[in-house]
Amino acid sequence: MVRFPWLEHYDSEVSHSLKYPPTDLYSLLAQTAARFPKKAALNFLGKHLSYGKLFSLAEDLAGALAARGIKQGDRVALLMPNCPQFVISYLAVMRLGATAMLLNPLNVERELVFKFKDSGARTLIALDLLSQRVNNIRAEVELDLVVYTGLQDFLPFPKNLLFPLKRALDKQMPKLAIGHDGATWSFKGLLALKAKAPKVEIDPESMAALIYSGGTTGISKGIMLSHRALIANLMQACAWVHIGDGDSLLAVLPLFHGFGMSVCMNAPLAHGGAITLLPRFEPGQVLETIDKTKPSLFAGVPTMFIALKEHPDIDKCDLGSLRGIFVGAAPLPLAVMQEFEQRTGAKLIEGYGLTEAVTAISCNPLGGRQKPGTIGIPFPDVEWRIVDLENGTEEMPTGQAGEIVLRGPDLMTGYLNQPELTSGTIRDGWLFTGDIGVMDEEGYITIVDRKKDLVIVSGFNVFPSEIDEVLHQHPAVAEAVAVGLPHPTKGEFIKAFVVLKKDQQASPEEIKAFCKKNLSAYMVPREIEIRQELPKSMIGKILRRNLREEDEAKWAARQG
């Protein structure tokens, strides 16, 4: 096989290698703002911020944070959904050469305490509705500065509508002691200080962002990402779909996640694109927003497209403005892709990524050869290969499954405070992803499963994603996921969790019969449980491990 066979399938406009500027992320994005000061940068529920205004606010916030003692190298936690304040805060932290620690607003107190203690962060910028949770952790976590902001701060409502909204929000949260002790401030109060940010020389190799893994495959880990890695990843994504100042992107993926941060925020801001922010995924609102704002790009995860294609208003909305739709975070069942494309006329391009490499590092070509069901081919300057699952060194022949390993300019610098885990994950410059894949002769890879999700039934290797694919082909199934559970004689057995489509009916026996027609006998789920919903991460990834642990706990309780 040719060493890099995938290069032959790049779109003609995409270079095989890119030139990455030796600078920090803020400086790179500020250059865009200087070119397009009057152009719209953000649209939030009808409120528009130009590039000039956005970066002016970021400078003001950076100056205020510096006046409150925040300096280069400090870690500043951001605990907000998608909103202008998140983008402003993110840019301000980058401006100071500090590190943005991106937190999930759904994190419970235990998770927040762990992340603050692990990171050493002592500054927090948070949504005011989360103040009770913040107050509850302050006995365990030292916080020198807490800044609160409300979604209403950047909404376009006239005063007669804004005041009732504010009163309604106030009823949902305790009164905030803002500015009384110098440790708690309002976002707008800091901006009003109009303090000047100091000049800072930032090393491109220094840590820009700290993102904790979701814990879906184990204990949460702090992933350290440098300015260089963030710049490389956004430039690769921009090159792949030719993002320019004429593009607009709908950002409903959470910006605190690598996928949303890089593809939905950093990439368009680097090229003068406009970003329409939605604080949460609601299928009807997404369809209405696409119809109204006419974005050219959209990024989502499989569960989103399942929900969108099932929504009753999908045929009433014009989705024709979309020229590219990124799909990532989990395998997209082929049946879902085909039905969504048929219903909408939009084209989905599947890709792959992981936070240890910022986010997306591969995708099917936008205009070139696409292979549905694969994760496409590597971005410029990214190399990948398939290695033996046991020794991690032997490269597997074409068509044989093994672990995906990769290298490129956007790899993490390591896991915070975990040198041994880091050295086991990055070996000789190669990132061992933990994902199992098969590469074809043209360099396209198909994800088979996660290494840790591999199930052994009666000596046979079973990849749950293969079962997921068949389950999604059942006409009554909306969502499905298979897991491996302990078995006293067979080692493990397969159990499937299924959510049915609205107004559809099917019994576990009927679904199992369908599987028997389409799967080898040892792959047929022994048990099928029908549920109203499946547990998901904030970005919509089904939490397979949670289901497995939940069922194992029930089994253990019965045995006890």
ZAMARGU-4260 file (C-alpha; in steps of 0.2 Angstrom, whole numbers, plus 5000, padded with zeros to 4 digits):
<rodrens>
0) 5000/5000/5000 | 5006/5018/4996 | 5013/5026/5012 | 5000/5040/5012 | 4986/5034/5000
5) 4973/5046/5007 | 4982/5061/4999 | 4976/5056/4982 | 4958/5059/4988 | 4960/5077/4995
10) 4949/5090/4987 | 4960/5100/4974 | 4958/5116/4985 | 4965/5107/5001 | 4984/5108/5003
15) 4993/5092/5009 | 5002/5103/5022 | 4999/5119/5030 | 5010/5133/5037 | 5006/5137/5055
20) 5010/5154/5061 | 5021/5154/5077 | 5009/5164/5087 | 4996/5163/5101 | 4978/5160/5098
25) 4972/5177/5104 | 4984/5186/5092 | 4979/5176/5077 | 4960/5179/5080 | 4963/5198/5084
30) 4971/5200/5067 | 4954/5194/5060 | 4945/5207/5070 | 4956/5220/5064 | 4952/5216/5046
35) 4933/5215/5049 | 4929/5227/5063 | 4911/5230/5057 | 4907/5213/5052 | 4895/5202/5063
40) 4905/5190/5073 | 4891/5183/5085 | 4872/5181/5084 | 4863/5176/5100 | 4845/5175/5099
45) 4844/5191/5089 | 4858/5200/5097 | 4872/5204/5086 | 4890/5208/5091 | 4903/5214/5078
50) 4921/5209/5078 | 4926/5226/5084 | 4914/5225/5098 | 4918/5207/5103 | 4937/5210/5104
55) 4934/5227/5113 | 4924/5218/5126 | 4937/5205/5127 | 4951/5218/5130 | 4940/5226/5144
60) 4937/5210/5153 | 4956/5205/5151 | 4961/5222/5159 | 4948/5219/5173 | 4954/5202/5177
65) 4972/5208/5177 | 4967/5221/5189 | 4959/5208/5200 | 4976/5198/5200 | 4974/5186/5186
70) 4991/5184/5177 | 4999/5173/5164 | 4999/5155/5168 | 4984/5156/5180 | 4969/5144/5176
75) 4952/5152/5174 | 4937/5141/5175 | 4922/5145/5163 | 4905/5138/5168 | 4892/5143/5155
80) 4882/5137/5141 | 4884/5144/5123 | 4882/5163/5125 | 4892/5179/5120 | 4899/5179/5138
85) 4908/5163/5135 | 4916/5169/5119 | 4921/5185/5128 | 4928/5176/5143 | 4938/5164/5133
90) 4946/5177/5122 | 4950/5188/5138 | 4959/5173/5146 | 4969/5170/5130 | 4973/5188/5130
95) 4982/5187/5147 | 4991/5171/5143 | 4981/5162/5156 | 4973/5145/5153 | 4954/5143/5150
100) 4947/5128/5160 | 4931/5123/5151 | 4918/5116/5162 | 4902/5107/5158 | 4887/5117/5166
105) 4879/5100/5170 | 4893/5095/5181 | 4888/5090/5199 | 4896/5097/5214 | 4908/5082/5216
110) 4914/5084/5198 | 4917/5102/5200 | 4927/5100/5217 | 4938/5087/5208 | 4942/5098/5193
115) 4946/5114/5204 | 4957/5104/5215 | 4966/5095/5201 | 4968/5111/5191 | 4972/5123/5205
120) 4960/5136/5197 | 4955/5149/5209 | 4945/5160/5197 | 4928/5156/5190 | 4916/5165/5177
125) 4899/5157/5179 | 4881/5158/5174 | 4871/5166/5188 | 4858/5152/5188 | 4872/5140/5194
130) 4877/5151/5209 | 4869/5139/5221 | 4880/5125/5215 | 4895/5137/5216 | 4891/5142/5234
135) 4890/5124/5239 | 4908/5120/5233 | 4916/5135/5241 | 4919/5127/5258 | 4930/5114/5249
140) 4937/5124/5235 | 4947/5140/5237 | 4940/5153/5225 | 4949/5171/5225 | 4937/5178/5212
145) 4920/5173/5206 | 4911/5182/5191 | 4893/5180/5188 | 4884/5184/5172 | 4866/5181/5166
150) 4859/5176/5149 | 4849/5192/5149 | 4864/5202/5149 | 4866/5200/5131 | 4848/5198/5125
155) 4841/5210/5113 | 4824/5212/5122 | 4817/5230/5125 | 4816/5236/5143 | 4798/5232/5145
160) 4801/5214/5141 | 4818/5212/5149 | 4813/5217/5166 | 4800/5204/5168 | 4812/5191/5161
165) 4825/5197/5174 | 4813/5195/5188 | 4808/5178/5183 | 4826/5173/5182 | 4829/5181/5199
170) 4816/5170/5207 | 4826/5154/5202 | 4842/5159/5210 | 4848/5166/5227 | 4853/5184/5229
175) 4871/5187/5224 | 4882/5197/5236 | 4891/5205/5221 | 4906/5216/5225 | 4904/5216/5244
180) 4920/5207/5248 | 4930/5210/5232 | 4929/5191/5228 | 4912/5191/5219 | 4908/5202/5204
185) 4896/5204/5190 | 4902/5202/5173 | 4896/5219/5168 | 4903/5226/5183 | 4920/5220/5178
190) 4918/5227/5161 | 4914/5244/5168 | 4931/5245/5176 | 4938/5249/5159 | 4955/5243/5165
195) 4969/5241/5152 | 4976/5224/5149 | 4995/5222/5151 | 5006/5217/5137 | 5010/5199/5138
200) 5022/5188/5128 | 5014/5171/5125 | 5024/5155/5121 | 5014/5146/5107 | 5018/5130/5116
205) 5011/5135/5133 | 4994/5128/5139 | 4979/5138/5132 | 4965/5127/5136 | 4962/5113/5149
210) 4947/5102/5145 | 4942/5087/5156 | 4937/5071/5147 | 4919/5067/5150 | 4923/5051/5160
215) 4913/5041/5148 | 4927/5028/5147 | 4935/5030/5164 | 4940/5043/5177 | 4940/5061/5171
220) 4957/5067/5165 | 4963/5085/5162 | 4968/5087/5144 | 4981/5101/5141 | 4980/5109/5124
225) 4993/5122/5118 | 4990/5138/5108 | 5000/5129/5094 | 4988/5114/5094 | 4972/5125/5094
230) 4979/5135/5080 | 4984/5119/5070 | 4967/5111/5072 | 4957/5127/5067 | 4967/5129/5052
235) 4965/5111/5047 | 4946/5112/5049 | 4945/5129/5039 | 4956/5121/5025 | 4945/5106/5024
240) 4928/5115/5021 | 4936/5131/5014 | 4929/5142/5028 | 4930/5161/5024 | 4923/5177/5029
245) 4907/5174/5019 | 4902/5159/5030 | 4891/5158/5045 | 4890/5143/5057 | 4877/5137/5068
250) 4885/5133/5085 | 4873/5122/5095 | 4887/5110/5100 | 4893/5116/5118 | 4909/5127/5116
255) 4916/5120/5132 | 4919/5104/5122 | 4933/5102/5110 | 4922/5099/5095 | 4912/5115/5098
260) 4927/5126/5104 | 4938/5122/5089 | 4926/5119/5074 | 4911/5131/5080 | 4921/5145/5088
265) 4940/5146/5084 | 4938/5141/5066 | 4925/5154/5060 | 4933/5168/5071 | 4950/5165/5063
270) 4942/5168/5045 | 4929/5182/5049 | 4914/5170/5049 | 4898/5173/5058 | 4893/5162/5073
275) 4875/5159/5078 | 4875/5153/5096 | 4861/5142/5103 | 4863/5138/5122 | 4856/5121/5121
280) 4850/5108/5108 | 4831/5109/5105 | 4826/5101/5088 | 4812/5113/5083 | 4823/5128/5088
285) 4838/5122/5078 | 4827/5119/5062 | 4819/5136/5064 | 4836/5145/5067 | 4843/5137/5051
290) 4827/5142/5041 | 4829/5160/5048 | 4847/5164/5049 | 4853/5153/5034 | 4870/5147/5040
295) 4881/5139/5028 | 4889/5126/5040 | 4883/5116/5054 | 4891/5103/5066 | 4882/5090/5076
300) 4882/5073/5083 | 4872/5057/5078 | 4859/5059/5091 | 4855/5077/5085 | 4852/5071/5067
305) 4841/5057/5074 | 4830/5070/5083 | 4830/5082/5068 | 4824/5070/5055 | 4810/5064/5067
310) 4804/5082/5071 | 4787/5085/5063 | 4792/5102/5056 | 4808/5096/5047 | 4798/5097/5030
315) 4792/5115/5034 | 4810/5122/5036 | 4822/5127/5022 | 4839/5119/5025 | 4846/5123/5008
320) 4858/5136/5014 | 4869/5123/5022 | 4884/5118/5011 | 4893/5107/5024 | 4888/5098/5039
325) 4901/5090/5051 | 4896/5074/5059 | 4907/5067/5073 | 4909/5062/5091 | 4901/5044/5088
330) 4897/5033/5073 | 4882/5038/5063 | 4871/5023/5058 | 4870/5023/5039 | 4851/5021/5040
335) 4851/5038/5049 | 4862/5046/5037 | 4852/5041/5022 | 4836/5045/5029 | 4842/5063/5035
340) 4849/5066/5018 | 4834/5061/5009 | 4822/5071/5020 | 4833/5087/5020 | 4843/5087/5004
345) 4858/5092/5015 | 4875/5082/5014 | 4883/5075/5029 | 4902/5073/5030 | 4907/5061/5044
350) 4923/5064/5053 | 4933/5059/5069 | 4942/5067/5083 | 4946/5066/5101 | 4950/5080/5114
355) 4968/5073/5115 | 4970/5080/5098 | 4959/5095/5101 | 4945/5088/5091 | 4942/5083/5073
360) 4958/5076/5064 | 4949/5067/5049 | 4934/5069/5039 | 4927/5063/5022 | 4931/5076/5009
365) 4918/5089/5006 | 4919/5089/4987 | 4929/5073/4984 | 4926/5055/4986 | 4915/5051/5001
370) 4913/5034/5009 | 4898/5034/5021 | 4901/5024/5037 | 4919/5029/5037 | 4928/5043/5046
375) 4936/5048/5030 | 4954/5053/5029 | 4967/5063/5039 | 4967/5082/5039 | 4983/5090/5032
380) 4999/5086/5042 | 4990/5072/5051 | 4996/5054/5049 | 4987/5038/5055 | 4989/5020/5055
385) 4982/5004/5062 | 4992/4994/5075 | 4990/4977/5083 | 4979/4978/5099 | 4991/4968/5110
390) 5008/4975/5106 | 5004/4992/5099 | 5019/4991/5087 | 5015/4979/5073 | 5005/4988/5059
395) 4990/4979/5053 | 4987/4973/5035 | 4974/4982/5025 | 4956/4977/5030 | 4961/4970/5047
400) 4956/4978/5063 | 4967/4986/5076 | 4970/5002/5086 | 4970/5018/5078 | 4986/5028/5082
405) 4990/5045/5075 | 5002/5060/5075 | 5001/5078/5070 | 5003/5096/5076 | 4987/5096/5086
410) 4991/5083/5100 | 4989/5087/5118 | 5004/5091/5128 | 4998/5078/5141 | 4986/5074/5155
415) 4987/5086/5169 | 4996/5078/5185 | 4996/5061/5176 | 5014/5058/5168 | 5012/5039/5168
420) 4995/5040/5159 | 5002/5053/5147 | 5017/5042/5143 | 5006/5027/5140 | 4995/5037/5128
425) 5008/5046/5118 | 5022/5035/5113 | 5036/5041/5102 | 5025/5055/5096 | 5010/5044/5092
430) 4994/5046/5101 | 4986/5029/5105 | 4967/5033/5103 | 4959/5018/5111 | 4948/5016/5096
435) 4947/5001/5085 | 4947/5003/5066 | 4950/4996/5049 | 4959/5005/5035 | 4955/5001/5017
440) 4968/5003/5002 | 4964/5021/5000 | 4967/5026/5018 | 4949/5028/5023 | 4946/5021/5041
445) 4930/5013/5047 | 4928/5014/5066 | 4924/4997/5073 | 4923/5001/5091 | 4932/5007/5107
450) 4945/4996/5113 | 4937/4996/5130 | 4920/4992/5123 | 4926/4976/5114 | 4915/4961/5120
455) 4921/4943/5120 | 4906/4931/5118 | 4911/4912/5119 | 4928/4917/5112 | 4922/4928/5098
460) 4926/4946/5097 | 4910/4956/5096 | 4910/4975/5092 | 4894/4983/5099 | 4894/4996/5085
465) 4890/4982/5073 | 4875/4978/5083 | 4870/4996/5085 | 4870/4998/5066 | 4858/4983/5064
470) 4846/4989/5077 | 4845/5006/5069 | 4839/4998/5053 | 4823/4992/5062 | 4809/5003/5056
475) 4803/5006/5074 | 4819/5010/5082 | 4825/5028/5085 | 4840/5025/5096 | 4849/5010/5101
480) 4865/5005/5109 | 4873/4987/5114 | 4884/4984/5129 | 4893/4968/5135 | 4889/4961/5152
485) 4897/4947/5162 | 4891/4930/5159 | 4895/4915/5171 | 4900/4903/5157 | 4902/4913/5140
490) 4913/4927/5148 | 4901/4940/5142 | 4884/4942/5134 | 4876/4956/5124 | 4862/4967/5130
495) 4854/4981/5119 | 4845/4996/5125 | 4832/5003/5113 | 4822/5019/5112 | 4807/5017/5100
500) 4801/5031/5087 | 4786/5041/5092 | 4770/5032/5089 | 4779/5016/5085 | 4778/4999/5094
505) 4789/4984/5095 | 4792/4971/5108 | 4809/4965/5113 | 4805/4948/5105 | 4801/4957/5089
510) 4818/4966/5089 | 4827/4951/5094 | 4820/4941/5079 | 4825/4955/5068 | 4843/4954/5074
515) 4843/4935/5072 | 4840/4938/5053 | 4854/4951/5052 | 4867/4945/5064 | 4878/4930/5067
520) 4870/4920/5081 | 4884/4924/5094 | 4881/4943/5091 | 4862/4943/5094 | 4858/4952/5110
525) 4853/4940/5124 | 4842/4954/5132 | 4834/4969/5125 | 4827/4983/5136 | 4816/4996/5129
530) 4817/5013/5137 | 4810/5031/5135 | 4827/5038/5134 | 4846/5034/5135 | 4859/5043/5145
535) 4869/5055/5135 | 4884/5067/5138 | 4881/5086/5135 | 4885/5085/5117 | 4873/5070/5114
540) 4885/5055/5115 | 4876/5040/5121 | 4885/5035/5137 | 4887/5016/5134 | 4898/5014/5150
545) 4884/5021/5161 | 4872/5008/5155 | 4884/4994/5157 | 4889/5000/5175 | 4870/5002/5179
550) 4866/4985/5174 | 4881/4977/5183 | 4876/4986/5199 | 4858/4978/5198 | 4866/4961/5195
555) 4877/4963/5209 | 4863/4969/5221 | 4853/4953/5216 | 4867/4942/5220 | 4870/4950/5236
</rodrens>
